[in-house]
Amino acid sequence: MITVVVKFKISDTLTSKILKEKFIETSTMYQKVDGLLRKNYIADIENKYAGGVYTFVSMKSAKNWFDEDRIEWITQRFSKPEVAYYESPVIVDNEKNLIIS
């Protein structure tokens, strides 16, 4: 599995409430992304950063999602993102009481 961490600067005018509304607005688009197991929205209002942490089944799925068009969409919506890819050899899922490897 692959974990992708996406981080971008946010405007000084974005409050926690407004950012949450923007996240909810886009949340349904992630329900049918090929190979995406989970997405967590993240925010650090104090330091003016936000983004997401994604778990994909493969690097191919992750790279397919984060193509040039997706990066441009994030850039237009917020700012140019930093995108980092990590292998996730083991995941602890306490909700399902599973160790996934």
Secondary structure, 3 states (H helix, E strand, C coil): CEEEEEEEECCCCCCHHHHHHHHHHHHHHHCCCCCEEEEEEEEECCCCEEEEEEEECCHHHHHHHCCHHHHHHHHHHCCCCEEEEEECCCEEECCCCEEEC
